[in-house]
Amino acid sequence: MKASAEKKAGKQDELVIMAVGDVYVNRKNPPSIFSRVASVLRQGDVVVANLEGAICDRGEPVPGKVEIGSQYLRSDPAQISAYVSAGFNLVALSNNHIMDYGPEGLAQTMEILAQHGVAHAGGGRNLKEAHRPAIVQRKGVKVALLSYTSICPQVGHAAGEDAAGLATIKVHTCYEAPDNILYQPGYAPIVWTIPDGEYQERMLADVRAARKKADIVLVALHGGISWGFGRPAGYLKELSRAAIDAGADYVMCAHPHSIMGMEMYKSKLISYCMGNFVMDGVMQAHFGSDSMIVKCHVRNGRITRYSVIPVGISKDWQPYIHARKDALRVMATLEAMSQEYGTTYAFEGGEIVIGGPRPGTPPAQRGLSIEPHRGLAVLADSSMPIPSREMALKLKLNPALAGKPLAKPMAPKPVLRPTPKPVTKTRGPASQGKR
């Protein structure tokens, strides 16, 4: 039975959940980083972020950070004062940096968070703990957070039955030659990103279980493509919509490090990236200078409105509230990046109120279903339409995508390679890509 005793008792006070993107603090005066936004954040009852780096002075760097531009991130234990002073009380841990210093670094991070009253999700001493929701209660309302990553090295990050680590979702990547490859050699391939059936089903089971324990369920997904790709990969749309179908109230995605579009799916919000909120001392070419605070307004145990407070990032990495002119510019950016979802935005009282989808927007799809505005399946990314062939391999990787229920969790499948044929035109998936 859903946790609703407080609502039956007549709780009417509005609860405010505030969410931001990536946070990583590393400076001599830690609280100073949030000095220009702390008064706003402290108005939130639940303030949640993606903790992009361990808080520790123990552990050794874990080998395997091979992606271009990656680095090891951690800050010393004194940095926790920044988050506490700004009002953060809930963090997502499952990402590609929290395990940079191995199980020791993760364990110390969780210890420090617990000592300072900051709940966390997505990491644990074993698989069960990593998949356990963090639940905080404010004003009689229980808010649960689940956290997962599809971005991490193949070894040393995922939690096991008896091994510390993170809640992860494995994703298969296939590359398919488009139909016009003979006419226009070198044309960009169709890229399929397919959540593994076993991992996706485990996430959905977690969401359903959290739904029974809490009034509001938040899901943090660390995934997608950084370095200026600018839109969510197919698997991220699939996982986000699947989480809402299973009972999530808000899905917050991270990893691209710059703001991206938002989607109202079945009256629930998906923010595909809120951008960096604080990446102290870290700069990459694809990092944006805009960010946001997403507000979830809760009454009687349910979210009644979603809004955005536009934020800028200074040259010394401090977030600050945008003035009206720049706030309207951020709203225009969000509108442009959210066109395919039909999301609406209205500037009211210094905030951007999120609505939609607007009339005439094609209904959001799942899995292998074609999105009519693109002519592509949800899981496919390309500028070319998908040929009419059946996607047999994709169904083998995750039969649930075709609407067929999984009789039992699937074990990860080996990569299937087509038998080479003496023809110029190539088809079929390439080997599994890295997460």
C-alpha positions as CSV (number, residue, x, y, z in Angstrom):
1,M,0.0,0.0,0.0
2,K,1.4,3.4,-1.0
3,A,2.7,5.6,1.8
4,S,-0.2,8.0,2.1
5,A,-1.0,8.2,5.8
6,E,0.0,11.9,5.9
7,K,-2.3,12.8,3.0
8,K,-5.2,11.1,4.8
9,A,-4.4,13.1,7.8
10,G,-5.0,16.2,5.7
11,K,-1.5,17.5,5.0
12,Q,-1.9,20.5,2.7
13,D,1.4,22.3,2.9
14,E,3.3,22.6,-0.4
15,L,6.6,20.7,-0.6
16,V,9.3,21.9,-2.9
17,I,11.8,19.6,-4.5
18,M,14.8,21.3,-6.1
19,A,17.1,19.4,-8.5
20,V,20.3,20.4,-10.1
21,G,22.8,18.7,-12.4
22,D,26.4,17.8,-11.8
23,V,28.1,19.0,-8.7
24,Y,31.8,18.8,-7.8
25,V,33.4,21.2,-5.3
26,N,37.2,21.5,-4.7
27,R,38.4,24.7,-3.2
28,K,39.9,26.3,0.0
29,N,36.6,27.8,1.1
30,P,34.0,25.2,0.0
31,P,30.8,27.0,0.9
32,S,31.8,30.0,-1.2
33,I,31.1,28.1,-4.4
34,F,27.3,28.3,-3.7
35,S,27.3,31.8,-2.1
36,R,25.2,33.3,-5.0
37,V,22.5,30.6,-5.0
38,A,22.5,29.1,-1.5
39,S,19.6,31.3,-0.3
40,V,17.5,30.0,-3.2
41,L,18.4,26.4,-2.7
42,R,17.7,26.5,1.0
43,Q,14.1,27.3,0.2
44,G,13.8,23.7,-1.1
45,D,12.6,21.0,1.3
46,V,14.4,18.3,-0.7
47,V,17.5,19.4,-2.7
48,V,19.0,16.8,-4.9
49,A,22.1,16.7,-7.2
50,N,24.3,14.3,-9.1
51,L,27.5,14.1,-7.1
52,E,30.1,14.0,-9.9
53,G,33.2,12.8,-7.9
54,A,34.1,11.1,-4.7
55,I,34.6,12.9,-1.4
56,C,37.5,11.0,0.0
57,D,41.2,10.9,0.8
58,R,41.4,7.1,0.7
59,G,41.6,4.7,-2.2
60,E,43.7,4.4,-5.3
61,P,42.8,5.4,-8.9
62,V,40.9,2.6,-10.6
63,P,42.4,1.7,-14.1
64,G,40.1,1.7,-17.1
65,K,39.2,5.4,-17.6
66,V,40.0,5.2,-21.3
67,E,37.5,7.5,-22.8
68,I,39.0,10.6,-24.4
69,G,39.1,13.6,-22.1
70,S,38.2,11.6,-18.9
71,Q,40.0,12.2,-15.7
72,Y,39.9,11.1,-12.0
73,L,37.7,13.3,-9.8
74,R,37.7,13.5,-6.0
75,S,37.7,16.2,-3.4
76,D,38.9,16.1,0.2
77,P,36.4,15.4,3.1
78,A,36.2,19.1,4.1
79,Q,34.4,19.8,0.8
80,I,31.2,18.3,2.3
81,S,30.6,21.6,4.0
82,A,29.7,23.2,0.7
83,Y,26.8,20.9,0.1
84,V,25.5,21.0,3.7
85,S,25.7,24.8,3.8
86,A,23.7,25.1,0.5
87,G,20.9,22.8,1.7
88,F,21.6,19.6,-0.3
89,N,20.1,16.6,1.5
90,L,19.9,14.0,-1.3
91,V,22.5,13.0,-4.0
92,A,22.7,10.5,-6.8
93,L,26.0,8.6,-6.8
94,S,25.8,6.3,-9.8
95,N,28.0,8.0,-12.5
96,N,31.3,7.6,-14.2
97,H,33.4,9.3,-11.5
98,I,32.2,8.3,-8.1
99,M,34.2,5.1,-8.3
100,D,37.4,6.7,-9.6
101,Y,39.2,5.8,-6.3
102,G,37.7,2.4,-6.0
103,P,35.6,0.7,-3.3
104,E,37.5,2.6,-0.6
105,G,36.8,5.9,-2.1
106,L,33.1,5.0,-2.5
107,A,32.8,3.7,1.1
108,Q,34.4,6.9,2.5
109,T,32.1,9.1,0.4
110,M,29.0,7.3,1.7
111,E,30.3,7.5,5.3
112,I,30.9,11.3,5.0
113,L,27.4,11.8,3.4
114,A,25.7,9.8,6.2
115,Q,27.6,11.7,8.9
116,H,26.3,15.0,7.5
117,G,22.7,13.9,7.0
118,V,22.9,13.7,3.2
119,A,21.0,10.7,1.8
120,H,22.4,8.9,-1.2
121,A,21.3,6.4,-3.9
122,G,23.0,4.4,-6.6
123,G,26.0,3.1,-4.7
124,G,26.5,0.5,-2.0
125,R,28.6,-2.2,-0.5
126,N,26.8,-4.7,-2.7
127,L,24.3,-5.0,-5.5
128,K,21.3,-4.9,-3.1
129,E,22.4,-1.7,-1.4
130,A,23.3,0.0,-4.8
131,H,19.7,-0.6,-6.0
132,R,18.1,0.5,-2.7
133,P,16.2,3.8,-2.9
134,A,17.2,6.7,-0.7
135,I,14.0,7.9,1.0
136,V,13.7,11.3,2.8
137,Q,10.6,12.6,4.5
138,R,9.7,16.2,4.7
139,K,6.3,17.7,5.7
140,G,4.8,14.3,5.9
141,V,5.8,13.4,2.3
142,K,8.2,10.6,1.5
143,V,10.5,11.2,-1.5
144,A,12.5,8.3,-3.0
145,L,15.5,8.6,-5.2
146,L,17.0,5.8,-7.4
147,S,20.2,6.3,-9.3
148,Y,21.8,4.4,-12.3
149,T,24.6,4.8,-14.8
150,S,25.3,3.5,-18.2
151,I,28.5,5.4,-18.4
152,C,31.5,3.7,-16.7
153,P,34.4,1.4,-17.4
154,Q,33.6,-2.2,-18.1
155,V,35.5,-3.4,-15.0
156,G,35.6,-2.1,-11.4
157,H,32.5,0.2,-11.2
158,A,29.4,-2.0,-11.2
159,A,28.2,-3.5,-7.9
160,G,28.1,-7.2,-7.5
161,E,26.4,-9.6,-5.1
162,D,29.2,-9.3,-2.7
163,A,31.2,-6.4,-4.3
164,A,30.9,-2.7,-3.7
165,G,30.0,-0.5,-6.6
166,L,27.2,1.2,-8.5
167,A,23.7,0.4,-9.9
168,T,24.4,0.2,-13.6
169,I,22.3,-0.4,-16.8
170,K,24.2,-2.1,-19.6
171,V,23.5,-0.8,-23.1
172,H,24.3,-2.5,-26.4
173,T,25.4,-0.4,-29.4
174,C,24.9,-1.5,-33.0
175,Y,25.9,0.4,-36.1
176,E,23.9,-0.1,-39.3
177,A,24.8,1.0,-42.8
178,P,22.0,3.2,-44.3
179,D,20.3,2.3,-47.6
180,N,22.1,5.0,-49.5
181,I,25.6,3.9,-48.6
182,L,26.5,2.8,-52.2
183,Y,25.2,6.0,-53.6
184,Q,26.9,8.2,-51.0
185,P,29.9,6.3,-49.6
186,G,30.9,7.2,-46.0
187,Y,27.4,8.4,-45.1
188,A,26.8,8.4,-41.3
189,P,25.5,5.1,-40.0
190,I,22.3,4.4,-38.1
191,V,23.2,4.0,-34.5
192,W,21.1,1.7,-32.3
193,T,21.5,1.9,-28.5
194,I,19.6,-0.9,-26.8
195,P,19.2,-1.3,-23.0
196,D,19.9,-4.8,-22.0
197,G,16.7,-6.6,-21.0
198,E,17.9,-7.9,-17.7
199,Y,19.2,-4.5,-16.5
200,Q,16.2,-2.6,-17.7
201,E,13.8,-5.0,-15.9
202,R,15.8,-4.7,-12.7
203,M,15.5,-0.9,-12.8
204,L,11.7,-1.1,-13.4
205,A,11.4,-3.5,-10.5
206,D,13.2,-1.0,-8.3
207,V,10.9,1.8,-9.4
208,R,7.8,-0.3,-8.7
209,A,9.1,-1.2,-5.2
210,A,9.9,2.4,-4.4
211,R,6.4,3.4,-5.6
212,K,5.0,1.3,-2.8
213,K,7.2,3.0,-0.1
214,A,7.1,6.6,-1.1
215,D,4.8,9.3,-2.3
216,I,7.2,10.8,-4.9
217,V,9.7,8.7,-6.9
218,L,12.7,10.4,-8.5
219,V,15.0,8.5,-10.9
220,A,18.5,9.8,-11.8
221,L,20.0,8.3,-15.1
222,H,23.6,9.0,-15.9
223,G,23.7,8.4,-19.7
224,G,23.7,9.8,-23.1
225,I,26.6,11.3,-25.2
226,S,28.7,14.2,-24.2
227,W,31.1,16.4,-26.2
228,G,28.4,18.5,-27.8
229,F,26.1,15.7,-29.2
230,G,23.2,17.9,-28.2
231,R,20.3,15.4,-27.9
232,P,19.5,12.3,-25.9
233,A,20.6,8.9,-27.3
234,G,17.8,6.6,-28.1
235,Y,18.3,4.3,-25.1
236,L,18.0,7.3,-22.7
237,K,14.6,8.2,-24.0
238,E,13.6,4.5,-23.7
239,L,14.8,4.2,-20.1
240,S,13.3,7.5,-19.0
241,R,9.9,6.7,-20.5
242,A,10.0,3.2,-19.1
243,A,10.8,4.5,-15.6
244,I,7.7,6.8,-15.7
245,D,5.5,3.9,-17.0
246,A,6.7,2.0,-13.9
247,G,5.8,4.8,-11.5
248,A,8.5,7.5,-11.5
249,D,7.4,11.1,-11.1
250,Y,10.5,12.8,-12.4
251,V,13.5,11.5,-14.4
252,M,16.6,13.6,-14.2
253,C,19.4,12.7,-16.6
254,A,23.0,13.8,-16.5
255,H,26.4,13.3,-18.3
256,P,26.4,15.6,-21.4
257,H,27.4,18.6,-19.2
258,S,25.2,21.1,-21.0
259,I,21.5,21.8,-21.0
260,M,19.3,19.8,-23.2
261,G,15.6,19.5,-24.0
262,M,12.8,18.5,-21.6
263,E,9.8,16.2,-22.2
264,M,6.5,16.0,-20.5
265,Y,5.7,12.3,-20.8
266,K,2.3,11.2,-19.5
267,S,2.3,14.5,-17.4
268,K,5.6,13.6,-15.8
269,L,8.9,15.5,-16.5
270,I,12.0,14.2,-18.1
271,S,15.0,16.6,-18.1
272,Y,17.5,15.1,-20.5
273,C,20.3,17.2,-19.0
274,M,20.3,20.2,-16.6
275,G,23.9,21.0,-17.4
276,N,26.8,21.5,-14.9
277,F,25.8,23.2,-11.7
278,V,29.3,23.2,-10.3
279,M,32.3,21.6,-11.8
280,D,34.9,23.4,-9.7
281,G,38.1,23.9,-11.6
282,V,37.2,21.6,-14.4
283,M,36.7,22.9,-17.9
284,Q,36.1,21.2,-21.2
285,A,35.2,22.7,-24.6
286,H,31.7,21.2,-24.6
287,F,30.7,22.5,-21.1
288,G,27.9,25.0,-21.2
289,S,27.8,28.3,-19.3
290,D,24.0,27.9,-18.6
291,S,22.4,25.7,-16.0
292,M,19.2,25.5,-14.0
293,I,17.4,24.5,-10.9
294,V,14.3,22.3,-11.6
295,K,11.5,22.8,-9.1
296,C,8.9,20.2,-8.4
297,H,5.9,21.6,-6.6
298,V,4.2,19.0,-4.5
299,R,0.8,19.2,-2.9
300,N,-1.2,16.3,-1.3
301,G,1.6,13.9,-2.1
302,R,1.8,14.5,-5.8
303,I,3.7,16.9,-8.1
304,T,1.3,19.6,-9.4
305,R,3.8,21.8,-11.3
306,Y,7.3,21.7,-12.7
307,S,9.3,24.8,-13.2
308,V,12.9,26.0,-13.9
309,I,15.0,28.7,-12.4
310,P,17.6,29.6,-15.1
311,V,21.2,29.7,-13.8
312,G,24.4,31.0,-15.2
313,I,28.0,29.8,-14.4
314,S,30.7,32.4,-13.8
315,K,34.3,32.2,-14.9
316,D,35.2,31.0,-11.4
317,W,32.6,28.2,-11.6
318,Q,30.1,29.8,-9.3
319,P,26.4,29.4,-10.2
320,Y,24.2,32.5,-10.1
321,I,20.5,33.2,-10.9
322,H,20.1,34.6,-14.4
323,A,18.6,38.1,-14.9
324,R,15.4,38.2,-17.0
325,K,17.2,38.8,-20.3
326,D,19.4,35.7,-20.0
327,A,16.5,33.7,-18.4
328,L,14.5,34.3,-21.6
329,R,17.4,33.3,-23.7
330,V,17.7,30.0,-21.8
331,M,13.9,29.5,-22.3
332,A,14.3,30.0,-26.0
333,T,17.1,27.4,-26.0
334,L,15.0,24.9,-24.1
335,E,12.1,25.5,-26.6
336,A,14.4,24.9,-29.6
337,M,15.8,21.7,-28.0
338,S,12.4,20.4,-27.0
339,Q,10.5,20.8,-30.2
340,E,10.2,17.1,-30.9
341,Y,8.5,16.6,-27.5
342,G,6.0,19.5,-27.9
343,T,7.1,20.9,-24.5
344,T,5.7,24.3,-23.7
345,Y,7.5,27.0,-21.6
346,A,6.0,30.1,-20.0
347,F,8.0,32.7,-18.0
348,E,6.2,33.6,-14.8
349,G,7.5,35.3,-11.8
350,G,11.2,34.7,-12.6
351,E,10.6,31.0,-13.3
352,I,10.0,29.0,-16.5
353,V,6.8,26.9,-16.0
354,I,7.0,23.6,-18.0
355,G,3.9,22.2,-19.7
356,G,2.8,20.2,-22.8
357,P,2.9,18.5,-25.0
358,R,1.2,21.0,-27.2
359,P,-1.8,19.9,-29.3
360,G,-0.8,18.0,-32.5
361,T,2.5,16.6,-31.0
362,P,2.9,12.9,-32.0
363,P,2.5,10.7,-29.0
364,A,5.8,9.6,-27.4
365,Q,6.8,6.1,-28.4
366,R,8.9,3.3,-26.8
367,G,11.5,0.8,-28.0
368,L,11.2,-0.1,-31.7
369,S,8.1,2.0,-32.4
370,I,8.7,4.6,-35.0
371,E,8.7,8.2,-34.1
372,P,6.7,9.8,-37.0
373,H,8.4,13.2,-36.8
374,R,11.8,11.5,-37.4
375,G,10.9,8.4,-39.3
376,L,13.2,6.5,-36.9
377,A,12.6,4.1,-34.0
378,V,13.1,5.5,-30.5
379,L,16.3,3.5,-30.1
380,A,17.8,4.7,-33.4
381,D,19.8,7.9,-34.1
382,S,20.5,9.0,-37.7
383,S,19.5,11.6,-40.3
384,M,18.3,8.8,-42.5
385,P,15.0,6.9,-42.3
386,I,15.1,3.3,-41.1
387,P,14.7,0.7,-43.8
388,S,11.6,-1.6,-43.6
389,R,13.6,-4.7,-42.5
390,E,12.7,-6.5,-39.3
391,M,15.1,-5.8,-36.4
392,A,15.6,-9.4,-35.4
393,L,18.9,-8.8,-33.6
394,K,17.5,-6.0,-31.6
395,L,14.7,-8.2,-30.3
396,K,17.1,-10.9,-29.3
397,L,19.0,-8.3,-27.1
398,N,15.8,-7.2,-25.4
399,P,12.5,-8.9,-26.4
400,A,10.5,-6.6,-24.0
401,L,11.0,-3.8,-26.6
402,A,8.5,-5.5,-28.9
403,G,5.9,-5.6,-26.2
404,K,6.6,-9.3,-25.3
405,P,6.9,-9.8,-21.5
406,L,10.1,-11.2,-20.2
407,A,9.4,-14.7,-18.7
408,K,12.6,-14.3,-16.7
409,P,15.5,-11.8,-16.6
410,M,17.8,-12.3,-19.6
411,A,21.5,-12.9,-19.2
412,P,23.6,-10.5,-21.3
413,K,23.9,-11.9,-24.8
414,P,27.2,-12.2,-26.7
415,V,27.8,-9.9,-29.6
416,L,26.4,-11.4,-32.8
417,R,28.5,-10.9,-35.9
418,P,27.1,-11.4,-39.4
419,T,28.9,-13.9,-41.7
420,P,31.0,-11.9,-44.1
421,K,29.7,-11.9,-47.7
422,P,31.5,-10.9,-50.9
423,V,29.5,-7.7,-51.5
424,T,30.4,-4.0,-51.3
425,K,27.3,-3.0,-49.3
426,T,27.5,-3.8,-45.6
427,R,24.6,-4.4,-43.2
428,G,24.1,-5.6,-39.7
429,P,25.3,-4.5,-36.4
430,A,28.9,-4.0,-35.4
431,S,30.4,-5.2,-32.2
432,Q,29.0,-4.0,-28.9
433,G,30.1,-0.5,-28.0
434,K,31.5,0.6,-24.7
435,R,29.1,2.0,-22.1
